[in-house]
Amino acid sequence: MTPVLISLSSFGAAEIGRHGQLWCAQLARAAGADSVEVRGELLRDPVSELPAMAGLASVYSSPEGLWAEGGWLDSAALGRGIAAATTLGARRLKMSIGDFGPASHGSLWGLKVQLAETRIELVIENDQTVAAGTLPALQAFFDAADRAGLELGMTFDMGNWHWVGECPLQAAQALGRRVRYVHCKGAQRLAAKWVAVPLADSAAPWRAVLRALPAEVPRAIEYPLVGDDLHAVTRDQVALIRTL
């Protein structure tokens, strides 16, 4: 059975601000999720929060990019992500490529060396930036990584392609073989911006996108989970993802 996770950002910054990610993780597990994705940008006190959530999460999401502005490998950011994932007992670390470019190719060996020293699996996400979230940028990165002998998988965010003006189905067809983890996110266009919505409310061809991706990889809810009965809302959405 395909594992179903919840990215804890789905509960919203306000709810997490009130209760913390541990509370949200416990709610997610009680509502039937197999695991959760802890969000680094929403941690208030990592020193206490990360150990408290040990065993509840299988993915740690770092808000930092792998390559800093100027195209140099941010080994310290990667180290912080690996340390956080290790404390959680999470098997995967999710990061974007950041400012990777032609001048960055020589630093891929450094990434390879650093990853060889950990059992944490790094998965690259398409974010909402042109530098790290478009198909050409990601294909250029993965091609360079392949040449360097790095076998890196991908976190495929179904919704983020809309933020950079690209087709998620085309991206799924091009990158599907690399995908190890899927962010299930619907998207709707408002007057001035895209917003994340449940898949059932999405303007995107999300069923076709899912069919183009590996069926067995974990799928995470990453759209707003809101309602008076948050447990019931979460339970229903987990059950929906299980049926897809």
Disulfide bonds with the S-S distance in Angstrom:
none
